[in-house]
Amino acid sequence: MSLGENLQFLRKRENMTQEQLAETLEVSRQSVSKWESDNTYPETDKLMQLAELFHCTLDDLMRKDISSQYIKDKNHYDQHKNQYSKRITLGVCLILSGLTLTCFLQAVLPYREGFDRDSLSGMLFLLFVVVAVAIFIFTGLQDGYFTRKYPYIEDFYSEEEKENFHKKFTLMITTGVVLIISGLIIMLGLEPIIDFKMTNLSDLDSGALAGSVFLLFVTIAVTLFVYAGTQESKYNIRHYNLMQDHNSQTYKNDKKIGLICGCIMMVATMIFLACGFIWNLWRYAWIVYPVFGISCGIVSTVINRNNEEEQ
């Protein structure tokens, strides 16, 4: 393969136009076009810039077939997993946003005779849950169809791509943890301030208002956690392939975790509804979801630790 063909392949692989590449190298678009058609060759300094930009050697760029070094994503796995990640993240974000809004309404809506703010906020939260569940079902069905159609994916991600994402993953997780801690600090400091500044607003629930601020921080943090986690699993193609092998321990572990966590969250939903409709405790019932969600995380950790994957 010629220099021009290699350059064209690398440029398209990075989703760059000729204009963008020319701007990066501080040359004209016509120069890039001539390089790709092998009518002219870049100067030595430009060749070195190209090699550094596309993370390859000069020898590979000028003499070898670079396209043969990359495995193509023939099944659009990356596109499917990106959509999956965004939809799952949206569903989780909707549920937590519903909790946050419910807590906020509990804080600011006044008590009035004939007006049940607990039922109103509870129904609003259930609306968010219904939309989120619809997203989960649609996404799950699509993902199930994809995995049945493509039970094996050849790992086409380069080590550099995995390393670059790992840096982003670390940043997102760190940011999420900082947000939760910051939200907790703000919540603890906000309640006495509200009580002091707004003593004339008897209907205002300072505790619920401070709690809603904390939940807002938690919503943003968990959204980051879910997106980071689903994106990280995208790069673990070995795990994806093992999940299609029903004899692998990975498949058995994940099925067990899914079954147990599904039961745990159904129990959480029944407790939430019972607290709301029977005892009218919509204000406090939401706490069952984070508590039972943590339980799911503990179950997953224990099962995976006790059943190590065969190497």
Secondary structure, 3 states (H helix, E strand, C coil): CCHHHHHHHHHHHCCCCHHHHHHHHCCCHHHHHHHHCCCCCCCHHHHHHHHHHCCCCHHHHHHCCHHHHCCCCCCCHHHHHHHHHHHHHHHHHHHHHHHHHHHHHHHHCCCECCECHHHHHHHHHHHHHHHHHHHHHHHHHHHHHHHHHCCCCCCCCCHHHHHHHHHHHHHHHHHHHHHHHHHHHHHHHHHHHHHHHCCCCCCCCHHHHHHHHHHHHHHHHHHHHHHHHHHHHHHCHHHHHHHCCCCCHHHHHHHHHHHHHHHHHHHHHHHHHHHHHCCCCHHHHCCHHHHHHHHHHHHHHHHHHHCCCCC
